[in-house]
Amino acid sequence: MELRLLLPTALALLATAGVGNRGNAAPSADEQQPRTVDEVLEQSLESDFDAGKLRGALHALAGPILPDLFEALCEGTTRAGEPLDEPRRILVRTTLVRTPLGELRPFLESLATGPTPVDRRMAAMGILGAAGEGRDVALLARMAPVDSQQVTVGIDQRQVFSAALAEIAARDPEVSPQLGSVLRQAHPSLAAPLVRAMASADDAERLLAAELHVNASYDELILLELARLGESRRLQLDELQRRTIRALLDGHNSVATVTLATRAAAGARDDDAVPALIDLLESPDRVIAKAARVALESITRQRLRDDVEAWRAWHSRELKWWRDESQDTFRRVTGRDAADAGNAIRELSARRLFVDRVAQGLIPALDRDDPELVLLACSALAQLEATSAVPRLVDCLDHEHAGVRDLAWKTLRDLTGRQLGPDPRLWRERVLAQPDKTP
């Protein structure tokens, strides 16, 4: 009876105690969750956070997180002034870089189009370099800060742009198709790193030559890169591109443009540039005249020095041979008379103009049954430095005659500069599969 009377009182006391202790109870899970980027960063200072955990905590926040996260990276502190040590700054940067591009691009675009300070733009270029794809090169160029007079992009900023561009290019081959259009729209101060990026692409010659004459102020930059490429390998240019370079051999252009154009013509081994180069030997500017002579010697392998008349006479003889004798000589290479075929091969080996066409006339000799004629043809192709014959010389590595195999192998190494073994599979995989890299 007494217990039943005491029960309501006991329950009332317990209820009262519960209300009184609520203020001392641990906060709920919702109350523990950070509500701002600052709070997440502060929590990361006290906990063992990695990029994934930080990203997850930030995603749980309401509203945009990238602006505050980016500011924390740039300032090195939270908005409350709490400093971020180097591991936390790296963590913040990693989180930004790993943000899906669909979220990151609009934020970076806002920085590119708004009145963003130079240091923020440089930091944003670094983020885009680490995270971006080929299609983002145009955004990268828009992000580069121009000085207050809109005259130039500073040296430090250009270096950051170049590093970011190289980082994207190393990761995504789709950079290359974007470079031409970006070059035409970008600030002129960015032309040099963009042209250098073109020169590093697999299809460098095509990209560079396509931009010649589009903006004349860039022609010397482009010609310089073409000239450099032409020193290490033969430039693979089509007729329209070679014609564009020939047009720049006009003596009315600047000395730099003309001399660089002579080097590019030599790199392309452009036989049709020979008449213009001979004319340049008479230039009153000795720099141009010397460059023309060097180019002529490179293309023709002739050593006639500065003697303009000797060059013209030689060129006239070569054209006459092509007009009057070439077809008959090519026919003799495949004729029944082996001795006459040998004489025709020797005659062709002495030609030094349009050597690719000469090589095409010699190549049928590689199919002859007489190994002596095949050996003679291999030697002639080596003398002509006929890189266009490389595919057929690779086939000769399978020849039944050991002497032919050995000479074909030596000729291939001389023509390509590649020190591969005699296995034809190696040459097909590593040289023929990359024709634009043949010297």
Phi, psi and omega in degrees: 000313181294324179296318179297326179289326183279339185301311179300322181295317180297317180296321178297318180295320178296318179298317180297319179298321179298318179294319184292329183271355185298327181292339180263358183287155177298142180297153179292168179301321179296322181290337179279339184292132175294149183250348181227165176301318179305313182296323177296315181295319178297321178295324180293333178292332185262350186234168179272082183267143164245179185299321181294318180292320178297317180298317179298318179294322180291323181295336181284350181282155173270140176090175184292142180246336187297318180302312181292322179295318179295318178297320178299320178297313184291319183277334184077015179216165169281171178296336178279359178092004178287121182290145176260124176289172186300317177300324180287325177296319177297321179297318179295316180296317178301320179296319177297314183298326183272002176296134178308137184300331177299331176270323186287320184302310181301323178294313180294325176299320179296325176290324181291326185265343183266178179281066186272132179300158184301316184295327177290320179296319179296318177296321180293322176298321177297319178297314182293323177300323182280335187247339194282171177243178181306321182292348184270001182296323178297319177296320178300318179293322179291336183281339183298128184283133176258145183294173188297335177271004181059031184265315187210162169262128185300161182300313181299320181292322178295323179295319178295318178300314181298317180295318179294319179297316179296324180294317179294316182297323179293336184263332188222110180295347180287001173297317189308312181296343183272340194295320181298310181295323178294318179302320183290336184255342187284164175297140183305332180297340182266000184299316184299309179295328178292319179293321177297324177296321176300319183293341179268353183284160179298324180256047188304312184301315182297315181297314183292310184297329180295338182264355176297135178074354176290314173226106188303332181291345179261355187302319182293321175302315183291316179297323179299316180292321176297318180298318179296317178297320182293345177281340182251342178200162178286132180287130180266089183242146176276175186297320179297320179291320177295322179295324178297318178293320178301321180299332180279356175282355178302127182298349179280347176284171180295158179303317181298316181298314183295315182294321177293324178294325177296320180293320179293320178298320178294320179298328178274355185048055186273098181299329181287350176275351186303313180302317180295322179293322176299317178300324182290343175299337180267006179298137176294342178273116186292334177296315179295315182299317180294318179298321179296318179296316179300319179294317178300315180295324179293319183286317190258345185061021175265151180237077182252009177053228185259014184282097185299316182295323178295319177297317181293321179295316178299315181297321179296319178296318180298316179296322179295319179298316180298322182286320191256333192235343190300313185297320179293321180295317178299321180296321182294332180302327182254011182288170183287329182284108184296320181296318179292323177298319177299318178296320179295320179297317179297321180296317180294326181295342180272350181286145181226013176237136184055053186294334177296320178291323175299316181300320179297329177286335180274331187304321178302336179293338179291345180263002182288153180287332182283112182298333179295322178289325178294318177298319180297320179293319177300316179297320180296318179295325177293317179298323181282350185053047187275086180295338179294345181270000184306314181302319181286329176292327175299320177300327181291346176293345176263005186296147181289338182270124184298323180297321177295316180301315183295316182290322177298318179298313179298317181297319179298316179296321179293318184287325186258340185075006181265126181262069179263162178288180184280001181288117182300335179296322178299316182292323180291323182283320190259344180242305183292334178284350179229066187299330182290349182262003179288127181300000000 
